[in-house]
Amino acid sequence: MTSGGSTFPDLPPSRVEIDDVVRYLTELSAQGHRVYKDSKQSGVFYIWLNNTYRIRISASGGRSQVQLHYLDNTTAFLDVSSRDGIEKAVATLVRKVPGMTWPCQPTEGRVSTSTPATNYATISGLVGSALVKAVFDPYLDNAGLEQLRVILSFGSGSVASGVRLLGSTATTTGSLPRFTKAGVDAWLLQLGIPGEARVVAAKSEHRRFMLLSSGRSLLLGSSLNSIHKNEAVRVEADTEDRPFFDVTWTGAVPLT
């Protein structure tokens, strides 16, 4: 096209297909965000932010609309026609939610028998960049420690220097103990950090959690040595788990 003596190229076409939306949302889901599809409308998905806010994404005809919903009301929306546009629209709208930033760290997720690699990423996403300062798992064993190392390799979290590992006699007794001082010492040596392991009596407690440096507790539905199950995982304030851990740790015996 010629105008005023200048020649300009045609505006390149821009499209966003439903597969682009699904790939983006799959990545968010793997990070631990709650993502849903609309059971009544094809090509419509939701990112659940909290109990009052959610993001609605619809894709049709090469374009997509990203909406911010407060309760059941649309408070803002942006039309986009590219994968990059979707990401930027989501970030823009989420920042309109009071007290919320993006990317925001998820607070819950699910692991599944059919998604072992995603399970690692989901749990790692809940840890975020925090340090794992303590682990409580009645069935903690040497293999579970290796699972923790693999989990953290999927993100930016790490094990804190001086980490406290609290298991039980459920895995330290029998003809072939599975939680051993030699195993713990080797694990700590490989990480290059000091730490300590103790045990309590078997079946004295059943909860499983990790205390994080962010003042949160990561609650696990299953033991670290069997995370690939259909379970829910979540993080919450450590106001209950940290005092419980400290008291239980005091009464536990060193792993020998």
SVG drawing of the C-alpha trace seen along z (x, -y; Angstrom):
<svg xmlns="http://www.w3.org/2000/svg" viewBox="-24 -12 54 71">
<polyline fill="none" stroke="black" stroke-width="0.4" points="0.0,0.0 1.3,-3.5 0.4,-6.6 2.1,-9.9 5.0,-8.5 5.7,-5.7 5.2,-2.0 4.2,0.1 3.8,3.8 0.5,5.3 -0.1,5.9 0.9,9.6 -2.0,11.9 -2.2,12.7 -4.1,15.7 -4.4,17.6 -5.8,21.1 -7.4,23.1 -4.3,25.3 -2.2,22.3 -4.6,21.6 -4.5,25.2 -0.7,25.3 -0.5,22.1 -3.0,23.3 -1.3,26.7 1.9,24.9 0.0,23.0 -1.6,26.2 1.8,27.8 3.0,24.9 0.1,25.6 -2.5,23.1 -6.1,24.2 -7.3,24.4 -10.8,25.5 -12.7,25.9 -16.3,24.9 -18.4,28.0 -21.1,26.2 -19.1,24.0 -16.3,25.3 -13.1,23.3 -13.8,21.6 -11.4,22.0 -11.0,20.5 -7.9,19.7 -9.1,19.8 -7.4,17.0 -9.3,17.1 -12.8,17.5 -14.0,14.2 -11.8,13.7 -11.1,15.8 -9.8,15.3 -12.0,16.5 -10.3,17.2 -12.3,18.0 -10.9,18.9 -12.8,18.9 -12.1,17.9 -8.4,17.2 -9.1,14.7 -9.3,14.9 -10.9,12.8 -9.4,12.7 -11.8,11.6 -11.5,10.8 -14.5,12.0 -15.4,10.8 -17.9,13.4 -20.1,13.8 -19.5,10.4 -17.0,9.4 -15.1,6.4 -12.5,6.0 -11.6,7.7 -9.0,7.7 -9.2,9.0 -6.0,10.7 -4.9,12.6 -1.6,14.2 -0.2,16.6 2.0,13.7 -1.1,11.5 -2.9,14.0 0.0,14.1 0.2,10.3 -3.6,10.0 -3.7,12.4 -0.9,10.6 -2.5,7.2 -5.9,8.4 -4.6,10.3 -2.8,7.2 -6.2,5.5 -7.0,7.9 -6.3,6.3 -3.1,7.7 -2.3,10.0 0.7,10.0 1.5,12.1 3.0,14.5 1.6,15.4 2.6,18.5 -0.1,21.2 -1.3,22.5 -2.6,25.9 -2.4,28.5 -3.0,32.2 -0.7,35.1 -1.7,38.0 -0.6,41.5 -0.7,40.6 1.5,37.5 4.8,38.3 6.9,35.5 4.1,33.0 3.8,34.1 7.4,33.0 6.7,29.6 3.5,29.2 5.1,29.7 8.2,27.7 5.8,24.8 4.3,24.9 7.7,24.7 8.6,21.7 12.0,20.2 11.7,21.1 14.2,23.2 13.0,26.6 13.9,26.2 12.2,29.3 10.5,32.5 8.0,34.6 7.0,37.9 6.3,41.1 7.4,43.1 10.4,41.0 13.2,43.1 16.4,42.8 14.4,43.0 12.1,40.2 15.1,37.9 16.2,38.5 12.6,37.7 12.9,34.4 16.1,33.6 14.4,34.3 11.3,32.2 13.5,29.2 15.4,29.7 12.2,28.6 12.2,25.1 14.2,22.6 13.7,24.0 16.4,25.7 17.2,27.5 18.2,25.3 21.5,25.6 20.8,27.3 17.7,29.1 15.8,31.2 14.5,34.6 11.9,36.3 10.8,39.8 9.7,42.8 10.7,46.3 8.3,47.6 11.2,47.4 14.2,47.9 13.4,51.4 13.2,54.8 15.8,56.9 16.5,54.2 15.9,50.6 15.0,48.1 15.8,44.9 19.5,45.0 22.1,42.6 24.4,43.7 21.8,42.7 21.1,39.4 24.8,38.6 25.4,39.4 22.4,37.2 23.6,34.2 27.2,34.7 25.9,34.5 24.0,31.4 27.0,29.9 25.0,28.9 24.7,29.9 21.6,31.4 20.1,33.9 17.6,36.8 15.5,38.1 12.8,40.6 9.6,41.0 7.7,44.2 5.9,45.7 2.2,44.8 2.5,42.0 1.5,39.5 0.2,39.7 0.5,36.2 3.2,35.4 4.5,31.9 7.6,29.7 8.3,26.5 9.4,23.7 11.5,20.6 8.6,18.5 6.6,19.2 4.5,21.7 3.9,25.5 3.6,27.7 1.1,30.4 1.6,33.7 -1.2,36.3 1.3,39.1 4.9,39.8 7.8,38.4 8.6,42.0 5.2,42.3 4.2,38.9 2.8,40.3 -0.7,41.0 -4.0,39.2 -3.7,36.8 -4.1,33.1 -1.2,31.0 -1.3,27.5 0.6,24.8 -0.7,22.8 0.7,20.8 2.9,22.9 1.2,21.6 0.1,25.1 2.7,27.4 5.8,25.5 5.0,25.7 4.0,29.3 7.2,30.1 9.4,28.4 7.7,30.3 7.9,33.6 11.5,33.0 12.4,32.4 11.0,35.7 12.4,37.7 15.6,39.7 18.6,39.3 18.8,41.6 21.7,44.0"/>
</svg>
